[in-house]
Amino acid sequence: MERLAGAGAPRVFVGDGLSDRYAAGAADVVFAKNSLAAYCAEHSIPYTPYTSLSMVAWSLDELLVETTMETFYRKAVPTK
């Protein structure tokens, strides 16, 4: 996770167990289920619950569209 921090892209992590807790704590976007979701909730780590990887893929597509539109809007409409 730390090596990805300098790449400029958000660090996304998908996990389901306690062994994933360190990566979840370092990620910008976390998708969690099972014991990792419980851990994230207990430690106030923001996460999106998921039941399947197709759900994660759909959510990432939505995030990409949202981010792209925000970038486009900022470039198209100058701020005062």
ZIKA-V200474 format. One record per pair of residues at least 4 apart in sequence whose C-alpha atoms are under 8 Angstrom apart, sorted by sequence separation. I is the first residue (numbers start at 1). GAP is how many residues later the second one is. D is the distance in Angstrom with one decimal. If there is no record, write none. Layout:
{{I | GAP | D} {I | GAP | D}}
//
This chain:
{{1 | 4 | 6.7} {2 | 4 | 7.8} {3 | 4 | 7.7} {4 | 4 | 7.8} {5 | 4 | 7.5} {16 | 4 | 7.0} {17 | 4 | 7.4} {20 | 4 | 6.2} {21 | 4 | 6.2} {22 | 4 | 6.5} {23 | 4 | 6.1} {32 | 4 | 5.7} {33 | 4 | 4.7} {34 | 4 | 6.7} {35 | 4 | 6.1} {36 | 4 | 6.1} {37 | 4 | 6.2} {38 | 4 | 6.2} {39 | 4 | 6.1} {40 | 4 | 5.8} {41 | 4 | 6.3} {51 | 4 | 6.9} {52 | 4 | 6.7} {53 | 4 | 6.2} {54 | 4 | 6.2} {55 | 4 | 6.2} {56 | 4 | 6.1} {57 | 4 | 6.2} {58 | 4 | 6.3} {59 | 4 | 6.2} {60 | 4 | 6.1} {61 | 4 | 6.2} {62 | 4 | 6.1} {63 | 4 | 6.0} {64 | 4 | 6.0} {65 | 4 | 6.1} {66 | 4 | 6.2} {67 | 4 | 6.2} {68 | 4 | 6.1} {69 | 4 | 5.9} {70 | 4 | 6.1} {71 | 4 | 6.3} {72 | 4 | 6.0} {73 | 4 | 5.9} {74 | 4 | 6.6} {4 | 5 | 7.6} {5 | 5 | 7.7} {15 | 5 | 5.9} {32 | 5 | 4.8} {33 | 5 | 7.7} {40 | 5 | 4.6} {41 | 5 | 7.5} {50 | 5 | 6.4} {74 | 5 | 7.8} {5 | 6 | 6.9} {24 | 6 | 6.0} {40 | 6 | 6.8} {50 | 6 | 6.6} {4 | 7 | 6.5} {40 | 7 | 6.8} {32 | 8 | 7.9} {15 | 9 | 7.8} {1 | 10 | 6.9} {13 | 10 | 7.0} {14 | 10 | 7.9} {37 | 10 | 7.4} {13 | 11 | 6.2} {37 | 12 | 6.9} {13 | 14 | 6.1} {11 | 15 | 8.0} {12 | 15 | 5.7} {13 | 15 | 8.0} {15 | 15 | 7.9} {21 | 15 | 6.5} {32 | 15 | 6.3} {11 | 16 | 5.0} {12 | 16 | 6.0} {13 | 16 | 6.3} {14 | 16 | 6.0} {15 | 16 | 6.5} {16 | 16 | 5.5} {17 | 16 | 7.7} {20 | 16 | 6.8} {24 | 16 | 7.9} {30 | 16 | 7.0} {31 | 16 | 5.5} {32 | 16 | 6.2} {33 | 16 | 5.6} {10 | 17 | 7.7} {11 | 17 | 5.1} {12 | 17 | 4.7} {13 | 17 | 5.0} {14 | 17 | 4.7} {15 | 17 | 5.2} {16 | 17 | 4.8} {17 | 17 | 6.6} {18 | 17 | 6.0} {29 | 17 | 7.8} {30 | 17 | 4.7} {31 | 17 | 4.7} {32 | 17 | 5.1} {33 | 17 | 6.0} {10 | 18 | 5.8} {11 | 18 | 6.3} {12 | 18 | 5.9} {13 | 18 | 6.2} {14 | 18 | 6.0} {15 | 18 | 6.8} {16 | 18 | 5.4} {17 | 18 | 5.1} {18 | 18 | 5.3} {21 | 18 | 7.3} {29 | 18 | 6.8} {30 | 18 | 6.2} {31 | 18 | 5.7} {32 | 18 | 6.2} {33 | 18 | 7.0} {10 | 19 | 7.1} {12 | 19 | 7.9} {16 | 19 | 6.1} {17 | 19 | 4.8} {21 | 19 | 7.7} {31 | 19 | 6.3} {16 | 20 | 5.0} {25 | 20 | 6.7} {15 | 21 | 6.7} {16 | 21 | 7.1} {18 | 21 | 7.3} {24 | 21 | 7.8} {1 | 22 | 6.4} {2 | 24 | 7.5} {1 | 25 | 6.4} {31 | 25 | 7.1} {1 | 26 | 6.8}}
//
